[in-house]
Amino acid sequence: MVATLINQSILRHFVLHLILVLSLSTTYSQNIKHENDLDSIFKLRQRSSDESLPLQERFSYAKKARELSLKTNVDSTILISNKNLSFFHLIMNNLDLYRNLNVDNLKLAKTLNDSLSIANVNHNLGYYHHANQQNDSAYYYYSNALELYDKLDQERNVSSVLINVASIQQVENDFIGAEDNAIRAIEVLQKLPRTESVSDDLWILYNLLGINSLNLKLYDKSLEYHNEALAISRDMQSGKFNELYSKNNLAFVYRELGNLEKAISLYSGLLEKENLYEEDPSFYALILENIAYTRFLNGDKDIKNIESLFNRAYKISDSIDDPITKVGVTVSMSKFYKDLGKKESAIKYAKETYLTAKNIESNDILLESLLILSELKEGDEGKAYLNEHIKLSDSLLNVERNVRNKFARIEFETDKIEEENQRISQQRMWLLIVSAVLLVTLFLLYIIITQRAKNKELQFEKDQQKANEEIYNLMLSQQDKVDEARANEKKRISQEMHDGILGRLFGTRLSLDSLNFSEGKDAIKNRSNYINELKTIEDDIRKISHDLNTDFVSGSGFMGIVSELIEKQTNAYQLQHQFNYTDDVSWESVSNKNKINIYRIIQESLQNIYKHAKAETVKISFELKNNVILLSITDDGEGFDVNKSKKGIGIKNINARVHDLEGSVDFISKINEGTTINIKIPYKTNS
């Protein structure tokens, strides 16, 4: 819900920005040839700006102005008319036509060497790709616009672009980058007069910072930012809904902190607002879901009333056909019924969550639904959901790690293009001075150096991709081994039944048949021997039945997966390794969620050792002492200052996962002596 509000606010501010650009641009073409045509064009543009006219009529005037401008063959006139028409395509949601006009305008602006127009068009193209969720391209165009606005001291435009960039980084889970750009935008806006538009932008930014801090589990910081956003909304003339959304976000943070009474109080206050259902039914449904689930977490015994709130929220989201709201409701309902022990209802809503989240590509909720289904479903079906959870989590982890590098690379490439343009200009000047021979020599030297650098970069990327692919296929290869072992075990038991037990049964039956015609002590003795043989066969059948009822990979499955992970990653990173563990821990009774977190901690640690430690050897061990699992990860690398590195994303990720495990972590490191991570995890079983 919060992400949707941010995007809507960006669109509103983007349209206002474009109107401002148009109003400043309509005075250009008065001193050019073809006065009659230019007069007509100017009047058509004025009519298109008359808000008292119907939208379709204004749009037709803008089209006529552009058609007439094309006939003049004057670039500056065409540029302004294109800007005017593109605005109408934007508000009428003709986004492809809007993009085409801006592509044309970029060429015209570069021909005219009009820096402000180049910046505006890059901003427009960034919005087009942003609206179509093409975040890489959007980031590229926004970066171009930001660089030019900075040079031109266009502070309002700088803040507008920074909001868009920060929103992209938040969606891509680059929370650190989003925080940096949001704070930079706030610093710019605080220098400007406090208009309603500036206040709205500040609300968006503080709200974004609150969400970022929540994702990083910095709950006190999140409360601080959301309270700042709330204060801004109360000072606004049209800040009613901003205030409601801020209160909702504050309630959610209090719930995460465990202050359930405070969260319930805030949610209840929201429900008391008049006309909330009529004005924003999606938000109203989410409030119903939030208060229902929070009351349940708080131990409210009125289960029927809570269930009624959930059902009402579900019906509203279904009636307005809002999958984003609906998936938020169904995931809470599945957890609610799961905790009540109503397995069928829990599975029903968990499956609905799974299908809807997959359809709208809501990965966080999809992961949550997979974990719930893996715990509710038994046997192979439960394992299948768990495997899907691990694969998706692996994929998202790789994406998250590459996000910051990806955006840094886009900025670097943008700067590189700018530097290349400057270099070309300098070369043109030096062509008048430097001889042809020297120019050729410098050119060849440049080619050799850049080619070598590119070759090294390509080789590095190739090696890195290979390592990532090997790590990603780890779980698949482990599953293949388990399947192969199951097949071999079935074959062995089948042969043992056929060749051993059935043959002995057949022989014993024939012998007993032959004794039917015999009497006396010898016959009785023989019958007794054959009865004992049948008991022996009975014990053999019982043993085979026990084997069939036992998971032959029990107890070794999780350690096998971890061992495979360590083997693959250390080979990819060219590290020596030692892995030790005891059989004291019954891993099959440990929850899937805890095993996934332990797996991720080891994976994150190995990544950090490879990227930062320059180590040669890593030692990993598991022990069980006093009902506590002790995980130790040691490397012989360069070490680091623990106090100065607490804000690193790798350490934050490890701390967050240990927190989820309700454990503790201790980082011990000395410069040039290596690093040890000691983690203590309570030994909790599903039983």
C-alpha positions in Angstrom: 0.0 0.0 0.0 2.8 2.4 0.9 4.7 1.8 -2.3 1.5 2.6 -4.3 1.1 5.9 -2.5 4.7 6.9 -3.3 4.3 6.2 -7.0 1.0 8.1 -7.2 2.7 11.1 -5.5 5.6 11.0 -7.9 3.2 11.1 -10.9 1.3 14.1 -9.4 4.5 16.0 -8.8 5.9 15.0 -12.2 2.8 16.4 -14.0 3.1 19.7 -12.0 6.8 19.9 -13.0 5.9 19.4 -16.7 3.3 22.1 -16.6 5.9 24.5 -15.2 8.3 23.7 -18.0 5.6 24.3 -20.6 4.6 27.6 -19.2 8.2 28.8 -19.3 8.7 27.6 -22.8 5.9 29.2 -24.8 7.6 32.5 -25.4 10.5 31.3 -27.5 9.3 31.5 -31.1 8.3 35.1 -31.6 11.3 36.4 -33.4 11.7 33.7 -36.1 10.7 33.7 -39.7 7.2 32.8 -41.0 5.4 35.2 -38.7 1.9 34.2 -39.8 2.5 30.5 -39.1 4.2 31.3 -35.8 1.3 33.5 -34.8 -1.1 30.6 -35.5 1.0 28.1 -33.6 1.2 30.4 -30.6 -2.6 30.9 -30.5 -3.2 27.2 -30.8 -0.9 26.5 -27.9 -2.7 29.2 -25.8 -6.0 27.5 -26.6 -4.6 24.1 -25.6 -3.7 25.6 -22.2 -7.2 27.0 -21.6 -8.4 24.8 -18.7 -12.0 26.0 -19.2 -12.2 24.0 -22.4 -12.9 20.2 -22.6 -9.7 18.0 -22.5 -10.3 16.5 -26.0 -10.7 20.0 -27.5 -7.5 21.2 -25.9 -5.7 18.0 -27.1 -6.9 18.8 -30.7 -5.4 22.3 -30.5 -2.1 20.8 -29.3 -2.0 18.4 -32.2 -2.7 21.2 -34.8 0.0 23.3 -33.3 2.6 20.5 -33.7 1.5 19.7 -37.3 1.9 23.4 -38.2 5.3 23.6 -36.4 6.6 20.6 -38.4 5.9 22.6 -41.6 8.0 25.5 -40.4 11.1 23.3 -40.2 12.3 25.4 -37.2 13.7 23.1 -34.5 13.0 25.4 -31.5 9.3 25.7 -32.5 8.9 22.0 -33.1 10.5 21.3 -29.7 8.1 23.5 -27.8 5.0 22.1 -29.7 6.2 18.5 -29.0 6.5 19.3 -25.3 3.0 20.7 -25.3 1.5 17.7 -27.1 3.5 15.2 -25.0 1.9 16.6 -21.8 -1.6 15.7 -23.2 -0.4 12.2 -24.1 0.8 11.8 -20.5 -2.4 12.9 -18.8 -4.4 10.8 -21.3 -2.1 7.8 -20.5 -0.9 7.4 -24.1 2.5 6.5 -22.7 4.0 5.1 -26.0 3.1 8.3 -27.9 4.5 10.3 -25.0 7.8 8.4 -25.2 8.1 8.8 -29.0 7.7 12.6 -28.8 10.3 12.8 -26.1 12.8 10.7 -28.1 12.3 13.2 -30.9 12.7 16.1 -28.5 16.0 14.7 -27.2 17.5 14.9 -30.7 16.2 18.4 -31.2 17.4 19.6 -27.8 20.9 18.2 -28.5 20.9 19.9 -31.9 20.0 23.2 -30.3 22.5 22.5 -27.4 19.6 23.5 -25.0 20.9 22.0 -21.6 17.6 22.6 -19.7 15.5 21.0 -22.5 17.9 18.0 -22.6 17.5 17.7 -18.8 13.7 17.9 -19.0 13.5 15.3 -21.8 15.7 12.9 -19.8 13.5 13.4 -16.8 10.4 12.6 -19.0 12.0 9.5 -20.5 13.0 8.4 -17.0 9.3 8.7 -15.9 8.1 6.7 -18.9 10.4 3.7 -18.1 9.6 4.1 -14.4 5.9 3.9 -15.1 6.6 0.7 -17.1 8.7 -0.8 -14.3 11.8 -0.7 -16.5 14.0 0.5 -13.6 17.4 0.2 -15.2 16.4 2.5 -18.1 14.5 4.8 -15.8 17.6 5.1 -13.5 19.8 5.9 -16.6 17.6 8.8 -17.8 17.1 10.1 -14.3 20.9 10.1 -13.7 21.4 12.2 -16.9 18.7 14.7 -15.9 20.1 14.9 -12.3 23.6 15.7 -13.6 22.3 18.5 -15.8 19.9 20.0 -13.2 22.8 20.1 -10.7 24.9 22.1 -13.2 22.1 24.5 -13.9 21.2 25.0 -10.2 17.7 23.7 -10.8 17.1 22.8 -7.1 13.4 22.0 -7.4 14.0 19.7 -10.4 17.0 18.1 -8.5 14.7 17.2 -5.6 12.0 15.8 -8.0 14.5 13.5 -9.7 16.0 12.4 -6.4 12.6 11.3 -5.2 12.1 9.2 -8.3 15.6 7.7 -8.0 15.1 6.9 -4.3 11.8 5.2 -5.1 13.4 2.9 -7.7 16.2 2.0 -5.3 13.6 1.2 -2.6 11.7 -1.1 -5.0 15.0 -2.8 -5.9 15.8 -3.3 -2.2 18.9 -1.0 -2.4 17.8 0.5 0.9 21.2 2.2 1.7 21.2 4.0 -1.8 17.6 5.0 -1.4 18.3 6.5 2.1 21.3 8.5 0.7 19.3 10.0 -2.1 16.2 10.7 0.1 18.3 12.6 2.6 20.0 14.5 -0.2 16.5 15.5 -1.6 15.4 16.6 1.9 18.4 18.8 2.2 17.6 20.5 -1.1 13.9 20.9 -0.3 14.6 22.5 3.1 16.3 25.4 1.4 13.1 26.2 -0.6 10.0 28.1 0.5 7.5 25.7 2.2 4.8 25.5 -0.4 2.1 22.7 -0.5 4.0 20.9 -3.2 7.3 21.0 -1.2 5.5 19.8 1.9 4.0 16.9 -0.1 7.5 15.9 -1.4 9.0 16.1 2.1 6.2 13.8 3.3 7.0 11.3 0.6 10.7 11.3 1.5 10.2 10.9 5.2 7.7 8.1 4.6 10.2 6.4 2.3 12.9 6.7 5.0 10.5 5.2 7.5 9.9 2.2 5.2 13.7 1.8 4.6 14.5 1.7 8.3 11.7 -0.8 8.9 13.2 -3.1 6.2 16.6 -2.8 7.9 14.9 -3.6 11.2 15.9 -0.1 12.6 12.5 0.2 14.4 13.3 3.3 16.5 14.6 5.2 13.4 11.5 4.1 11.5 9.2 5.6 14.1 11.2 8.8 14.1 10.8 9.2 10.3 7.1 8.3 10.3 6.4 10.8 13.1 8.2 13.5 11.1 6.0 12.6 8.0 2.9 12.7 10.3 3.9 16.2 11.5 4.3 17.4 7.9 1.0 16.0 6.8 -0.8 17.9 9.7 0.7 21.2 8.5 -0.6 20.7 5.0 -3.9 22.0 3.7 -4.6 18.9 1.7 -2.7 16.4 3.9 -5.7 14.3 5.1 -4.7 11.0 3.4 -1.0 11.6 4.0 -1.9 11.7 7.7 -3.9 8.5 7.6 -1.2 6.6 5.7 1.4 7.8 8.2 -0.7 6.6 11.2 -1.1 3.2 9.4 2.7 3.0 8.9 3.3 3.9 12.6 0.9 1.3 13.7 2.7 -1.4 11.7 6.1 -0.5 13.2 4.6 -0.6 16.7 3.3 -4.1 15.9 6.7 -5.2 14.7 8.2 -3.8 18.0 5.6 -5.8 20.0 3.7 -2.8 21.3 0.4 -4.3 20.2 -1.8 -2.1 22.3 -0.4 1.1 20.7 -0.8 -0.5 17.2 -4.5 -1.4 18.0 -5.2 2.1 19.3 -3.8 3.7 16.0 -5.7 1.3 13.8 -9.0 1.8 15.7 -8.6 5.6 15.3 -8.3 5.2 11.6 -11.5 3.1 11.4 -13.3 6.0 13.1 -12.6 8.4 10.2 -15.7 9.4 8.4 -16.3 8.3 4.8 -13.0 6.3 4.7 -14.6 3.3 3.1 -16.2 5.5 0.3 -13.0 7.5 -0.3 -10.4 4.7 -0.3 -11.9 1.2 0.0 -8.5 -0.5 -0.5 -7.0 1.3 2.5 -10.1 0.6 4.6 -9.8 -3.2 3.8 -6.1 -3.1 4.9 -7.0 -1.4 8.1 -9.6 -4.1 8.9 -7.0 -6.8 8.2 -4.3 -5.1 10.2 -6.5 -4.5 13.3 -7.9 -8.1 13.1 -4.4 -9.7 13.0 -3.0 -7.4 15.6 -5.9 -8.1 18.0 -5.3 -11.8 17.5 -1.5 -11.4 18.2 -2.5 -9.5 21.3 -4.4 -12.5 22.6 -7.9 -11.2 22.0 -10.3 -14.2 22.7 -13.2 -12.8 20.6 -12.2 -15.1 17.7 -15.6 -14.7 16.0 -15.3 -11.0 15.8 -11.7 -11.2 14.5 -12.8 -13.7 11.9 -15.6 -11.4 10.9 -13.2 -8.5 10.4 -11.0 -10.7 8.2 -13.9 -11.8 6.1 -15.1 -8.2 5.6 -11.6 -7.1 4.5 -11.5 -10.1 2.1 -14.9 -9.3 0.6 -14.0 -5.6 0.0 -10.7 -6.5 -1.7 -12.5 -9.0 -3.8 -15.3 -6.7 -4.8 -12.9 -3.9 -5.9 -10.7 -6.4 -7.7 -7.5 -5.2 -6.0 -5.0 -8.1 -5.9 -2.4 -6.1 -3.9 -4.8 -5.5 -1.1 -6.2 -9.0 -1.4 -2.9 -10.7 -1.1 -2.2 -8.7 2.1 -5.5 -9.9 3.6 -5.1 -13.6 2.6 -1.6 -14.0 3.9 -2.7 -12.8 7.4 -5.8 -15.0 7.2 -3.6 -18.1 6.5 -1.4 -17.3 9.5 -4.4 -16.7 11.6 -6.0 -20.0 10.8 -2.7 -21.8 11.1 -2.2 -20.6 14.6 -5.8 -21.6 15.5 -5.0 -25.1 14.2 -7.6 -24.9 11.4 -5.3 -26.5 8.8 -7.8 -26.7 5.9 -8.7 -23.0 6.1 -5.0 -22.0 6.5 -4.0 -24.1 3.4 -6.9 -22.5 1.4 -5.8 -18.9 2.1 -2.1 -19.7 1.8 -2.7 -21.2 -1.6 -4.7 -18.2 -2.7 -1.9 -16.0 -1.4 0.6 -18.0 -3.3 -1.2 -17.8 -6.7 -2.1 -14.1 -6.4 1.5 -13.1 -5.2 2.9 -15.1 -8.1 0.6 -13.3 -10.6 1.4 -9.8 -9.4 5.1 -10.7 -8.8 5.0 -9.8 -5.0 8.1 -11.8 -4.1 8.1 -11.0 -0.3 4.6 -12.3 0.2 5.2 -15.2 -2.2 8.2 -16.3 0.0 6.0 -16.0 3.1 3.2 -18.1 1.5 5.7 -20.8 0.4 7.1 -21.1 3.9 3.6 -21.4 5.4 2.6 -24.1 2.8 5.9 -26.0 3.5 4.9 -26.1 7.2 1.3 -27.0 6.6 1.8 -29.7 3.9 3.4 -33.0 4.7 5.7 -35.2 2.8 6.9 -34.5 -0.7 4.4 -31.7 -1.3 5.7 -29.8 1.7 9.3 -30.4 0.6 8.4 -29.1 -2.9 7.2 -25.8 -1.4 10.3 -25.6 0.7 12.5 -26.2 -2.3 10.6 -23.5 -4.3 11.1 -21.1 -1.4 14.9 -21.7 -1.3 15.2 -21.3 -5.1 13.3 -18.0 -5.1 15.1 -16.8 -2.0 18.5 -17.6 -3.7 17.4 -15.7 -6.8 16.3 -12.7 -4.9 19.5 -12.7 -2.8 21.6 -12.6 -5.9 19.5 -9.7 -7.3 19.8 -7.8 -4.1 23.5 -8.2 -4.0 23.8 -7.0 -7.6 21.5 -4.0 -7.3 24.0 -1.5 -5.8 26.7 -2.5 -8.3 24.1 -2.2 -11.1 23.1 1.4 -10.2 26.7 2.3 -9.6 27.6 0.9 -13.0 24.8 3.0 -14.7 26.1 6.1 -13.0 29.6 5.3 -14.1 28.5 4.7 -17.6 26.6 8.0 -17.6 29.7 9.8 -16.4 31.8 7.9 -18.9 29.6 9.1 -21.8 29.8 12.7 -20.5 33.6 12.4 -20.2 33.8 10.8 -23.7 31.9 13.8 -25.1 34.3 16.2 -23.5 37.3 14.2 -24.7 35.9 14.3 -28.3 35.5 18.1 -28.1 39.1 18.4 -26.9 40.3 16.2 -29.7 38.7 18.5 -32.3 40.5 21.4 -30.8 43.9 19.6 -30.8 43.4 18.5 -34.4 44.3 22.1 -35.4 47.6 21.9 -33.5 48.8 18.3 -33.3 50.2 16.5 -36.3 48.4 13.6 -37.9 51.1 11.1 -36.9 50.8 12.0 -33.2 47.0 11.8 -33.4 47.2 8.3 -34.8 49.7 7.2 -32.2 47.6 8.5 -29.3 44.5 6.9 -30.8 46.2 3.5 -31.1 47.5 3.8 -27.6 44.0 4.5 -26.4 42.6 1.5 -28.2 45.2 -0.8 -26.7 44.7 0.3 -23.1 40.9 0.3 -23.3 40.8 -3.1 -25.0 43.0 -4.6 -22.3 40.8 -3.1 -19.6 37.7 -4.4 -21.3 39.2 -7.9 -21.7 40.0 -8.0 -18.0 36.6 -6.8 -17.1 34.9 -9.4 -19.3 37.0 -12.2 -17.9 36.2 -11.1 -14.3 32.4 -11.0 -15.1 32.6 -14.4 -16.7 34.4 -15.9 -13.7 31.9 -14.3 -11.3 28.9 -15.5 -13.3 30.3 -19.1 -13.3 30.7 -19.0 -9.5 27.1 -17.6 -9.1 25.7 -20.3 -11.3 27.4 -23.1 -9.4 26.1 -21.7 -6.1 22.6 -21.3 -7.5 22.5 -25.0 -8.7 23.6 -26.3 -5.3 20.2 -27.2 -4.0 19.2 -28.8 -7.3 22.2 -31.1 -7.3 21.6 -32.0 -3.7 18.0 -33.0 -4.5 19.2 -35.2 -7.4 21.5 -37.1 -5.0 18.6 -37.7 -2.6 16.4 -38.9 -5.4 19.1 -41.3 -6.6 19.6 -42.6 -3.1 15.8 -43.3 -2.7 15.7 -45.2 -6.0 18.7 -47.4 -5.0 17.1 -48.1 -1.6 13.8 -49.1 -3.2 15.7 -51.4 -5.6 17.6 -53.0 -2.6 14.5 -53.6 -0.6 12.7 -55.1 -3.6 15.5 -57.5 -4.3 15.7 -58.5 -0.6 11.9 -59.2 -0.5 12.0 -61.2 -3.7 15.2 -63.1 -3.4 15.2 -63.7 0.3 11.9 -63.6 2.1 9.7 -64.9 -0.6 12.1 -67.9 -1.4 12.2 -68.8 2.3 8.5 -68.6 2.7 8.0 -70.8 -0.4 10.4 -73.5 0.9 8.9 -73.5 4.4 5.3 -73.8 2.9 6.4 -76.9 0.9 8.0 -78.5 3.9 4.9 -77.9 6.0 2.7 -79.4 3.3 4.9 -82.5 3.2 4.5 -82.9 7.0 0.7 -83.0 6.7 1.0 -86.7 6.0 3.5 -87.5 8.8 2.9 -88.1 12.5 5.1 -88.8 15.5 7.8 -87.0 17.4 10.0 -86.3 14.4 7.0 -84.7 12.6 6.3 -82.5 15.7 9.9 -81.5 16.0 10.1 -80.6 12.3 6.9 -78.6 12.5 8.4 -76.7 15.5 11.6 -75.9 13.5 9.5 -74.6 10.6 7.4 -72.5 12.9 10.6 -71.0 14.3 11.7 -70.3 10.7 8.4 -68.5 10.1 9.1 -66.3 13.2 12.5 -65.5 11.8 10.9 -64.5 8.5 8.4 -62.4 10.4 11.2 -60.5 12.1 12.9 -59.9 8.7 9.6 -58.6 7.3 9.3 -56.3 10.3 12.8 -55.0 9.9 12.2 -54.2 6.2 8.9 -52.5 7.1 10.8 -50.4 9.6 13.4 -49.5 7.0 10.6 -48.4 4.6 9.1 -46.2 7.3 12.4 -44.5 8.0 13.7 -41.5 6.0 17.1 -43.0 5.0 18.5 -39.5 4.7 17.2 -38.5 8.1 19.7 -36.6 10.2 22.1 -36.1 7.4 20.0 -34.1 5.0 20.6 -30.6 6.3 24.3 -31.1 7.0 24.6 -32.6 3.6 23.1 -29.4 2.1 25.4 -27.2 4.2 28.4 -29.3 3.3 27.6 -29.0 -0.4 27.2 -25.2 -0.1 30.6 -24.9 1.6 32.3 -27.2 -0.9 30.8 -25.3 -3.9 31.4 -21.8 -2.7 35.0 -22.3 -1.4 35.9 -24.0 -4.7 34.5 -21.0 -6.6 36.3 -18.6 -4.3 39.5 -20.6 -4.2 39.5 -21.1 -0.4 40.7 -24.0 1.7 38.1 -25.1 4.2 37.4 -27.3 7.2 33.8 -28.3 8.1 33.1 -30.1 11.4 29.8 -31.0 13.0 28.4 -33.4 15.6 25.4 -35.7 15.3 23.8 -34.3 18.5 21.5 -32.0 16.6 18.3 -33.6 15.2 18.1 -31.3 12.2 14.9 -32.9 10.9 13.1 -31.6 14.0 14.4 -28.0 13.5 11.9 -25.7 11.7 12.5 -25.0 8.0 12.6 -21.2 8.7 15.5 -21.7 11.2 17.4 -23.9 8.8 17.0 -21.5 6.0 18.3 -18.6 8.2 21.3 -20.7 9.2 22.0 -21.6 5.6 21.8 -17.9 4.6 24.2 -16.9 7.4 26.8 -19.3 6.2 26.3 -18.2 2.6 26.5 -14.5 3.5 29.7 -15.1 5.6 31.4 -16.9 2.8 30.5 -14.1 0.4 31.9 -11.5 2.8 35.1 -13.5 3.3 35.6 -13.7 -0.5 34.8 -10.0 -1.1 36.6 -8.4 1.8 38.9 -10.7 3.8 41.5 -11.9 1.2 41.6 -15.1 3.2 43.1 -18.5 2.2 41.4 -20.7 4.7 37.9 -20.8 6.4 36.8 -23.1 9.2 33.1 -23.8 10.0 31.8 -25.9 12.8 28.6 -26.8 14.6 28.3 -27.9 18.2 25.4 -28.5 20.7 26.0 -27.4 24.3 23.4 -26.8 27.0 20.6 -27.0 24.4 22.2 -24.3 22.4 23.5 -24.7 18.8 27.0 -23.1 18.5 28.0 -22.0 15.0 31.5 -20.8 14.4 33.0 -19.3 11.2 36.7 -18.4 11.2 38.9 -17.1 8.4 42.6 -16.2 8.3 42.1 -12.9 6.3 43.0 -9.3 6.9 40.5 -8.7 9.6 38.6 -5.5 10.2 37.7 -2.9 12.9 34.4 -4.3 14.3 33.2 -0.9 15.6 33.7 0.9 12.3 32.1 -1.9 10.2 28.8 -2.4 12.1 26.9 -0.5 9.4 28.1 -2.8 6.5 25.2 -4.5 4.7 26.8 -7.9 5.2 27.0 -7.6 9.0 23.4 -6.1 9.0 22.1 -9.1 7.1 23.8 -11.6 9.5 22.5 -9.6 12.6 19.0 -9.6 11.2 18.9 -13.3 10.6 20.4 -14.1 14.0 17.7 -11.9 15.5 15.0 -13.9 13.6 16.6 -17.1 15.2 16.3 -15.4 18.7 20.0 -16.0 19.0 23.1 -13.9 19.6 26.2 -13.1 17.5 29.7 -12.0 18.4 32.2 -10.7 15.8 35.9 -11.1 16.9 38.4 -9.6 14.5 41.9 -8.2 14.6 43.7 -6.5 11.7 46.0 -9.0 9.8 44.9 -11.8 12.2 41.6 -12.9 10.7 38.0 -12.9 11.9 35.8 -15.3 13.9 32.0 -15.1 14.0 30.4 -17.0 17.0 26.7 -17.5 16.8 24.5 -19.0 19.5 21.1 -20.3 18.5 18.5 -21.8 20.9 17.9 -25.5 20.0 14.1 -25.4 19.3 12.4 -28.4 17.7 9.1 -28.7 16.0 7.9 -31.2 18.5 
